[in-house]
Amino acid sequence: MLWTPNWQVNRDLKAVEQAKAIDLGRKLYAEYGSDITPDLERAILCANAPAITRNIEQRTPGWTATNVVLVYVRSATRAHERCNVLTEVLFNEAVKAALDLDAQFDKTGKLVGPLHGVPVSIKDQVDIQSHDSTMGLTHKINTPATQDATLIRLIKQAGGIPFVKTNVPQTMLSFESGNPLFGRSSNPYNPERITGGSSGGEGGLLGSDGSVVGIGSDIGGSLRIPAHFSGCYSIKPCAGRISSRGCRHFNAGFTAVMSSMGAMGRSVADIELMMRVQLDAAPSLAATEDLVPLPYRDVPAFGPKDKLRFGFFTQDGFCRTSPACERAVRETVEALRRQGHECVEFEPPSAIDAMECFVALTSAGRYETLLSHLQGDPQESSLFLATIGPKLPSFVRSALAWLVDNVVGDVQFGRLLRASKGRTVKEMQKWQHKRDEYVDATRHLLWSHHAFDAVLCPPQATPALRHGETWNLSPLALKTIQFNVVDSTVGLVPVTRVDPALDTPDEAFARKLASEPGSSLVEKRVYGPGGVYDAEAMAGLPVGVQIVGRKWDEERVIELMKVVDSALGERGFAPGDFRKRQDERVY
């Protein structure tokens, strides 16, 4: 009899538990959902969070918290069958919570709060009482949280209904969501492609119309890359605006680059509502949690007569932005200019400087804390390049960096290779000082020298990659990491989809690729023979744009997201649009 490793035993046990919870959801739909017609289901899937609560409050026929939850139980199940995005499945208690809300509303005629009856999906790292927060670690099964995270408590107090938790990458240090416990999550637009990470399960679920609004986190692009890859919206607040009490981390105690909790959704309205629920509690929580005591501050909406000044850039000097991702920025710029706004192309702060700081700071502890959590789990390939540096003997690292600099001629990649190593406290302080200098210079350039209202830029060089292609491409997260280092508020809005007729590299692109500065190793992997960027293979994949704002300016960034969203007009990313277009897609 062959011996089965413990991680596989635990994986199989969790799979059985998850399958039972999903099957129970089907039974609950059959028991309570008899009056849900196809038209009602379609209407519920096409409603954003404010519209759901409004219809419940107005007693629109069929619009109850129970029916809304059941529709999303069914839709999340479909999304999971396609994309493998769920971890913990809370269908049973979600339906019970919805029934209780309906009974209370029938009795009082009043909503419990602004999220009354809204199903909410939650990144797996966030504690929900009586449920695991495994984060994909097989040895963490059957260790349920003893209490709700603060942000879960706020969601429930507002009438929201957490109904699923969603998948993450192993260690949450990559942008490919897969782990030995739950497997890999797939892109809703193409199952051969990834959903991004580390909030990749959230991105895939929301992009599939499998949830209304969700919670994720971001330390290097983890809210923005999944939204970019999967065609939804997100906001990365500054650290300290949303509570992280009860949210688990692989590198607890690391604060050199701060992680922040944030919102994901299918519209800006979803983002705004969730942010209001979370931020309005900050003043009362600040005495006991590390939060800025600022509630959601209403800022004047930008009207037709308000002329805004946007900065934008498409290239960062490290890896040339693909035609698809550059087009998304330029189409956004043209849409804003048609509305009378000023859009100024400018030379951005050095992205490689930010990435070098990020690598130096995150690798200072040799990833020992991060990787210690794996125990007997096999390490995912997506972690290879990100974690290999500190494992190399110093003379090997130095020799490789010299070869990369002087033989390959890629000084930028050589800088990252040298930066990826263990450090003394003195060296750590030196890099933190470099980070502070970079932060000050960037903020001065954007908000004082140029006096921009916001900056538009790509979230990554390419749309969604294939499964397994990230193993040596972790530096592609540079375009989002840059603004984690600065701790900027950043929104992400979906713009367009890959069109081979418009987005295939031409001779002009090839000339620029050959003549302009960049990391030759990374660019060859992306655009060289057999490279990962292929407009034909990527046809139809979503492409988004980052909207970068000032620190502590979440409310204004949300208003700026509205301006961009309105200028771009209807483009197939609204609630319910994925469901409408399914017949035209892979599925």
N, C-alpha and C positions, 0 to 999 in steps of 0.2 A: 504494500500500500504506500503510495507516494505521500510525502508530507506537504501540506499546503501552508504557505507562509501566513502568518497572522494577519498581515495587511489584506490579503485576498479574502480570508475568512470574514474579516470585519466589513470589507467592501460588499461581499455577498449578503451579509446580514442587513446592511443598510439598504441595499437595493430591494430586498424583500419588504422591509418596513415602508420604504417610499412607495412601492407598487401598491401596497395595501391602502395607504392613505389616498393615493390617486383613485383607486377603485372605489373607495368610500365616497369620494367626490362625485363619481358617476351615479352612485346610488342616491345620494342626496339630491342631485339634479332631477333624477327620475321621481323622487318622492315629493319634492317641493316646487319643481319647475314646470308643472303641467300647463300653466297659463302663459308661459313664455313663447310667444309666436315668433316666427322668423323676422317679422318687421320690428318687433320690440327688441329682439336680440341685436338686430342691426343698429337700431337707434341707440341702444345702450353702448355698444362698441364705438359708435361715432361721437360720443359725448365726452368732453373733457371733465375734469373733476368739479369745477364750479357748476357746470350744466347738470351733472348728476345730482348734486345736492339741491339745486333749484327745482328740478323735476320732482324729486321726492317731496320737497316742501310744498309744491303746488299741487300735489296729489295727482299728477298726470297719470292717466290709467296705465297700470302695469308697473309703474316706477316705484318700487319698494326697495329697501336695502337688501332684502332677501333675494329678489330677482336680479338686482345688480350683481351681487356676489355670485350667484349661481351662473350668470352669464360669463363672468370672469373665471370661475372654476372651470367651466368648459373651455374657454379660450386659452387659459394657461395650460390646461392639459394638452390641447392641440399644439401649442407652442413647444411644450416640453417633448412631445412625441417627435416633432421635427428637429428641434434644436438642442435638446438635453440641457436645459437651463436651470432646472429646479434642484434644490437640495432638500430643505425641510418643507413638508407639505402640511398646511394648517387648515385644510378645507373644512374639517368637521367643526372646529371651534369658530371658524370664520362664519359659517352658516348659523351657528348658535348665536353668535354676537349680532348678526344681522336680524335674526328673529327677535332678539331682545330689543334692538333699536326700533324695529317696526312696532312692537307692542308699546314701547314707551312713547313713540310718536303718535300712535292712535289714542293714547291716553291724554297726552299733554298738548298735542298739536304743535310742538316746538322741536326744532332740531337740537340734537345734543351739542353740536358745534359745527364749524365750517367744513369738516371732512365727513359729515354724517353719511354713512352708507358707502363711502368710497373704499374700494379694495386697494390695498397698498402692498407692494412687493418690497422686500428688504434684503440687502446684501448679507451674505451668510455670517459675516463677522459680528453682526449686531445681535445682542442677547434678547431672546424672547423667552419668557418664563416657561419652563417645562419642555423646552426644545433645545436640541444640541446647537452649538456654534462650532462645528468641526473645522471650518475653513479648509475642507478637503483632506484633513489629516485622519487617517484610518484609526489611529489609536484614541481619537477623541469621541468616538461614537458612544452613545449611552452615558453621556455626561451632561445632562440638561442644565440650562441656566436656572438659577434659583430666583431670579427676579428680572423684570424687564429693564432694558437700557432706558435711559432718560428719554431719548427721542421716541422710543416705542410708547412709553407712558403718555407723552404729549400727543402722539397720533391717536391713541385710544381715547384720551380725554376729549379730543376734538371730534370724535365719532368715526374716525378712520378705522379700517378693519385690516390689520396685517393678515395676509392669507397664504403667502409663500415666502420662502427664503431662496436666494439665488446663488449661482455658482461663481467661483473665484479661481484664479490661478494658484498653483502651489506656491506658498510663501507670499503671494500677492506682490511679487517683484517682477512680473512680466506682463506683457499685454496680450497673452494667449491664455484664455481661461480653460484650464484643464488640470486635473489632479487624479491621483490613484483611487480616491474614494468615489467620486462622482463621474469621472471621465471628462471628456472635452465637450465644450459647448460650441455649437455651430451657428453660423450667420443665417438669419431668417431669409435673406435673399439668395443665398447659395450655400448649401451644406458643406461644400468643399472648403469654405472660407471660415475665418475665425470671427468671433464677436468682439474681440478686444479684451482689455482688462485694465485694472483688476476687477472692475464692476461689470464684467462681461456677461454674466447671467442676466443682470438687470437690462443691459443693452439689448440682448437677444430677445428677452421677454417683452419689453416695451416695443421694440421694433416689429414684433409679431402681433401687436394688439392683444398681448396676453396679460396686461396690467394697465391700470390707469396712471399711477404715479409711483415712483420708487425712491429708495434711499440707497446711496452708495458712498464711497469715500475716494479720496484722490491725494496721492503723494508724488505722482509723476505723470499724471494724465489719466488716472483710473476712472474718472467720470466722463472725460471728454473723448478719449479714444473709442470706448464702446459706443458712445452716441454717434460719433463720426462713422464708424464701421457699420452700425445697425440702423441708422436713419431716425434717431430721436433727439431730444433736447436734454441739456444738462447745465448745471451751474456748479462751479467749484468756488465756494466761498473762501474767504480768508480763514486761517486757523483761528479758532476762538469765537466764532460766531454761532456755530451749532454744537450742541453737547456731544461729546464722545464718551461720556460715562456709560459703561456697560458695552462698549465696542472693543472687540479683541484685536490685538495686533501681533504680528510675528516678531517685531523688533521693539517691544515695549521699552520705554526709557530713551529712545532715540528722538532727539528734538532738533538736530542740526538742520534738517529740512522737515517742515511740519506737515503732517497729514491733516486733511479736513474732511468732515462729513458734508455731503451735499445732496441735491435733489436731481432726479431724472424724470422725464415725462414725455408726453406726446404733443405737448403744446407749451408755449410760454406761460399760459394761464395755470397749467398744472404746477409748473415750477414756482410761480408766484404764490400760489395757495399753500404749498408745502413749506415754503420759506417763511411765510407769515406765521404759520402754526409753530414752527420751531423758534423763530427769532422773538416772537412776542413773549416767550417764557424766559428769555435771557436775563432780564433785570431781577427776577425772583430767584433764579438759579445761580447768579454770579457770586453770591456769598459763599457757596459751597462747591462750586465747580469753576474751572478755569475758563470763564467766558467773559466776553465784553458785555457789560450791562446795558446793551442797546436793544430796544424792541425794533420791530419792523418799522422803518421810517418812511412814511408816504412822501414820495417826491413828485413834483408836478409832471404829469404825462407830457411827452413831447408832441406838440401839435404841428399842423401844416406850416405854420409860420416860423417854427423853431428850426434854425439852420445849424446843424451840428458839424463838427470838424473831426473827421475820422482819419487816422493814419493807417497805412496798410503796407505790407510787404509780402512777397511770395517766396523769396529765397533767403536762406540763412547762412550760406557759405559752407555748410557741412555736407548735406546730401541734397542734390537738386530736387526740387519739388516736381512731382509728376504733372503732366499736362492736365489731368483730371482735377487734381487738387489746386493747381494754379487757376484753372478756369473757374472753380467755385469761388475763389476770392475775387477774381476780376468781374464775374457776373454780379456778385454782391455789391462791389464798388459801383458798377454801372447802374444798378437798380437804385442805389442811394443817391447817385448824382441826378438821376431822373426826378427824384423827389426834392432836389435843390440843395442837398447836403454837399459839403466840401470833403473831398477824399484826396489825401496827399500821400503819394508813395515816398518812402523814406528808407534810409539805411538803418536796419534794426541793430539793437545791441548784439554783441558777439554771442552767438548761441553756443559755440564750442567752449567759451569761458564758463558759461553756466553749467554745461554738461560736465566739464572737468571738475568743477566744485562739487556737483552732485555725486559723481563717482568717487571722488576723494573722501567725501564725508560719509557716504553710505557704506563704503568698503573699509572704513577705518578699523572696525572691529572684526575684520576678516569674515564677515557674515556668520560668525560663530553662533550668535544668538538666533539669528534667522534660521539657519540650517539645522540647529539642534532640535527643532520641533519635528523634523521629518522622522526621526527615530528609524523604524524599519521600512518606511515607505521608499520606493524607488524615486530617484530625483527625475523630474520632468526635464526634457531636452531644452525647453524654453529658458531654463536657468543657466545654461552652459556658459555663454559669453559673459553674462552679467556677473557670475560668481567665480570665474576661473582665475582672475588676476591675483587675488590674495593667496590662492593655493600654490602659485608658482614660486619656486626659490627666487630670491632677489636677483641672482646673477642670470637666471633664465629670462626673467621679465625684462631686465636691462638689455640683454642681448637681442631679444625679440623686438623691443622698442627701437633699438638701433637699426636693426634690419628693416623694420617698417619705415623708419625715417629716411634712411640712406639708400636702401636698395629698392624698396617699393616706391618710395617718394611720397608717403602718406603721413605727413607730420601731424595731422589732426588725430588720426587713429592712434599714432604713437603717443600723443599726449594722454589719451584716455587709458591706454595700456599702462603707462607709468603711474597714473593717478590711482589705479585699482590695486591697492595694497593695504596691509595693516599699518597703523600709525600709533605713535606715542601721543600722550596728552598734549605735549608742546606742539607737535605737528598738527594735531586736530585743531588747536586754537588758531594756528596760522591759517589753516584753510577756512575756518569760520570767519576770520578777519577778511580774507579774500572774498568770501561770500558777501559779507556786509558791504564791502566796497563796490561789488558788482550791483547789489541791490540799490545802493544810493545813486550810482551812476545811471542805472536804468530808469529809476523813477524820475530823476532830474530830466533825462532826455525826453521821456514820453510826456510827462505832465507839466513840466516847467518850460524847457527849451521849445518843444513843439506845441505845447498847450493843446494836446488832443483831448477830445471827449472820450474816445475809445480807439483801440487798435484792432484791425482785422488781419488775420493771418491763418495759414493752414494749420490744422491740428496734427498732421503727419505728412510725410512725403508721398504716401500712397494710400489708396483705399485698402480694404480688408485683404490681408494676405491669406495664403492657403495654410491649412493645418501643418505644423511642423516647420514652417519657414522662418520662425522668429529665433531659432536657436543661435544664429550668429548675426541677428539684426536688432538686438535690443537698443543700440544707439538711435534707432529711428524714433524713439520716444522723446528725443531731444526737443522737438518743437513744442511739446507740452511741458516737459520738465523745466524749461527755461522760466516759466511763470510760476512754477512751484518754488523754485529757488527765490524768486522775488516776492512770493506770497501775494500775488495779485488775485483779484476777483476775476474769474473768467467764465463766460457763457459759451455754449456750443449750440449752433443752429444748423440743421440740415439744409443744404442748398440745392443739390442736383444729384444726378446719377451718372455713372460712367457711360460715355457714348464713344464707341470706337471710331466713329467718323470724325469726332472732334478731339479725341484724347490719345490718339496714337502718336508716339514721338516722330517728329519729322527731321529733315536735315538741319534746320535751324536749331532744334533742340539738341541734336548730336554735336553741333559745333560749340554750343554753349557748355555742354557737358564736358567737352574736351578742353575748353579754354579757360573756364571760370574755376575759381578755387573750390575745393571740396575734398571729402575723404574718398580717395580713389578706390579703396577696398570696399567701402560700403556702396558707393555708386556703381561699381562693377557688379556687385551682388544684386543690386536693384535693377540696373538697366543693361548690363552686359549680356553676353550669350547665355540663354537659360535664366535670365534675371527674373525677379519676382513680379516686376511690373509688366503687365500684359493687358492692354485695354480690351482686347477681344475676350479674353478669359474673364475679365472683371466687368464686362458689360452689365449694366443695371445696378451695380453696387452703389450704395449711398456715398455722398461726399459732403462734408460739413465745413464750417468755418468757425474759428475762435473769435470771440469778442472780448478783448482784454480791457479791463477797467482798473480803477485805482483800488488800493487797499481800503477795506472797510466800506466799500461802495456797492454792496450787493444789490440794494434797492434800485440804484441808478443803472446798474448793468442790466437788471431785469427790464427796465424801461427801454434801454438801448436794444435789447434783444427783440422787444416788441417792434421797434422802429425797423430793424433789419428784416424781421419776419414779414411785416406788412409790406415793405418795399419789394420783397421777393415775390409776394403773392402766392396764389395756390400752386402747389407743385407736388402734391401727392404724399405729403408726410403728416397730414392731419390725423386725429383719432379715427380709426376705422378704415383708413386708406389702404393699409396693408391687406386687410381682409377683402376689400373691394378688388384689389389688383391681383389676387392670388392666381387667378386663371391665366394671367399673363406671365407669371413668374415660373421659377424652377419647379415649384410644387404644383 
